[in-house]
């Protein structure tokens, strides 16, 4: 009856801290049957926190070897399950050497390695321990738990071993007690007052202390990120004089850092929290992590993030509570990535697994935002891990999902151009300089936080292939959705971004998207004034980019590449646009044009030529502006036909600019050279040619 009462209480309310210590001693009693001891250990569900003394007592009983191996293993599993709930860990860490000796038992070895991994600090890494682990590995093979412990050792002292670690983060210690963990979380959620709310941003010490006082279960429900904690400030937020004196000669716990000035004063002595993931809760922690050159801290963060994403998303079946918890984690990752302006390798690895089975609904906004922040890689790898899963969802989803995907990939192109390109090129340059110096290995990188090994790729090919891919995706979407206006505007926004890559981000090339030529007629025939204006602006932006590239090359920037292949295509599009919007003679056969060079009468002799069909003042998408122009400039009794605007076309362009339709005016001022005098009235005006290097295409349009 007593055992059943304990089990029932632990499942509903949890056990107070003082009872946990007593029951640990009872569970280690050899006079009690093993089955009863096992049930007692599984009943050690904390209502609030687990006293450190209870954990120390459990390890002490294990040292006596009186409890059976099954009970000792159960004690270790319990310690791992409640590790985040232990109130202090200083004295527990002092038992590191004793815990290490439990590696002799193969049954307990996975759990011992996991516990040692959590407790390991730099002073714990010793040569005799490394040798012992390597000997066990040679005997048992490359087990994940041994590899994980060796990995943290290698981070502190890479010179102690020459073991090749996996290039990508792995889940070294998969959880075997998920139901147990969920039970503890559920119990603490039930015990917690509903009015308690934890702060999402811990930017100073006071907010850290406030968050610590909030029950852990509430924090776990709203945010899976652990809280920054340290026993040096348990009693007060202001460090005592003796604490400050001792800190002058030792490491400064991060919880003592109250502002950015404190970081600058103690930058070489700051010690990160034991739970490295807690830096996501603190802006100061993010500043410190982005500044540090301690690879141990960043790799610890990567391991924690990989394990958390795997446990919370990949291996989880969500309910309403878990959805909010996971969404909070993803939002923090997005903010942290924006703060770093750098993709996180662990997130990229997670996306490569998650997208292959994604239904397009779960955490859609957050997942697409993370996709837009991926690190640059070869296009083949990008296509296999990111683009192909999105394409499958794109073709069978609603127009709104299509718009979100196009916008996401537009942001990905921008991220590659603004952040990833310069970072990758700096890495290549440093690597070349390092190789010329005759040294081996990888150079020390100060331009990236996560120094994982990466495969070399051609970033220019990746960006241009991605642009072409998105262009074809937009064409497919427009055909599937019958040129839906919302998707059309997302497509135009993508084209505007591509046209300005050189001028905005100083890329050494200009790439003409295949989308511009493939959907030229669709964009030109858009029944919306904003679409026509945007199309004209895109052509102007392309010309500025090509001209800027030419000036940079002439200025001696040797890395600038030629973009001759796109010049003739761009000029042909400009010719067609000029014929349509300015001359009103789009159907006239133009031998220089590559995109509209056929006569409709060749298809059917009964088809008649419609003059001025797409000229600015007769364009279907601008007809409303034409009527408004006539209303404002003519009397009500004699409005006339819009074709009468032909005599005042430039005045009409000024009117469009006042109506915030700037594209046609910019197009004419950029490409059309006005007549200089009446003596040249019979001479055609020249469209300003787009040139690069020795290649020039001249476009002639009658004024």
GIVEN-V355967 format. One record per helix or strand. SS is the DSSP state (H for helix, E for strand). FROM is the first residue (numbers start at 1). LEN is the number of residues. Records with the same first field share a line. If there is no record, write none. Layout:
SS = FROM-LEN  FROM-LEN
//
This chain:
H = 2-11  17-11  34-9  52-13  69-13  83-3  90-4  96-9  106-14  122-3  127-14  144-13  158-3  178-14  205-9  216-7  231-3  241-7  254-3  260-6  276-6  283-9  295-20  320-21  345-13  364-8  379-17  399-38  459-22  485-15  501-5  514-5  520-5  529-26  564-20  600-4  620-14  642-17  663-9  678-3
E = 15-1  46-1  50-1  86-1  252-2  270-2  672-1  685-3  691-2  695-2  699-3
//
